[in-house]
Amino acid sequence: MSKVLLEIAAFNIEAALNALETGADRIEFCENPMEGGTSPSYGSLLLMSQITKQPVFPIIRPRGGDFLYTDREFQVMQNDLMACQQLGFKGAVIGLLNADGSIDIKRTSTLIQAAGQMEISFHRAFDRCQDPFLALEQLIDIGCKRILTSGQVPNVGNAIPMIQQLVEKAKDRIIILPGSGVRADNIATIVSQTGAKEMHSSARKAMPSKMAFNQPTMQENMQYFDVDVDEIKAMIQAINTTS
């Protein structure tokens, strides 16, 4: 069995670099974790492109919420994708739906064509679509390389039969990337029972502020998010037992 790749969702530069240094094979690069991940700033993209040539796929998502975008929001997505291409990123992550729950084939295809040689992954907007098996075929037809999915439930550990069906129907024409709830204690089971060749996890860890002074009259929680390097190491060790 070939090596199972591990993608880590990282929500800032430091988290991305920590994940790569720990052994992650690829980064889904985002900002705003409480929104489910939105497009990184140009400054973050520029610095990331300068620091590492390891696989980093920025998410192209102009806002949180649903995946039904206005014309202006789509223009923002086109601009962000163009910036990623110009900065030399090898892939990007997108997801667009129509109001009826179908894949927005027209706009998704436009972005894939504009991406050129970049690999395009379709993110968990897939889990909100009406017919996942029709969507699978449509995304294959328009040249999408990968689908991130939890099997249309919140935790992928509860959708192993669905993931297995998607992997079987994909027939190596597209990569099925299980994610959401993937941790060291279940990753080997998900790999062995579904046949997935790549896995996705945020391995997210809340970090307390390092500020020596905190204004007592302010109430906001000043924590931020990093990756849990011990969790990443444990996931790598677990999947290596299945390879």
C-alpha positions, 0 to 999 in steps of 0.5 A: 500500500502506498503512503497515506498523505496527511493534509493539515488545515492551518489558520496562520503562518506559524501554525502552517510552518509548525505542521510542515516541520512536524511532518505534514505532507500538505497544508490547507492554508486559511484564516478565521477558524471560527468562520470555518476558514477564509482566504488568507491575506495577500501578506500571508500568501506572499510570506508563505510563498517566500518561506517554503516551497512545500505543498501549501494550498490556500483556501479561496473563500471570501467569507464564512457562512454558506457557499452561494456567492454573489457576482462580486464575491465571485470576482474576489475569488477570481482575484484571490486565485490569480494572486495564488497562481502568480505567487507560485502556489501549486494548488488551491481549495474552492467550493461553490454551490447553487441555491438548490444544493447543486454544484455551481458547475459554471463558476467552479469550472471557470476557476479550475480553467483559470487555475491552469496547472494548479491542483484544485480541491473542492472543500466541504461545500460538498457536504452541503450538496443535494446529491453527492454521487452526481456531484462527484461525477460533475467535479471529475468531469470539470477537472477537480483533483480532490474532494474534501468531505466528512460524508455529509455529517459533522464527523467523518467517523460517523460516515465511513460507509459513505466515504467508502462508497465515494472512494469506490465510485471515484475509481482513482479518477479523483482523490477523496479526502476524508476530514472533520473529526480525524484524529490519531485515535481514529485515523488508521481505522478510517484509512483501513475501512475506506481505502482513502489515500489522503487524510485531512485534519486541523489538529487545532489547538487553542493557545493562551495569549503570551501577553505579560499584561492583560487589561482587567477591564477588557473581557475578550478571550485573547487566545489564538489557534496553532496546531497540536504537533503531538497530535500530528506526530501521533496521526503520522505514526498511526497512518504509517502502520497502515501503509 
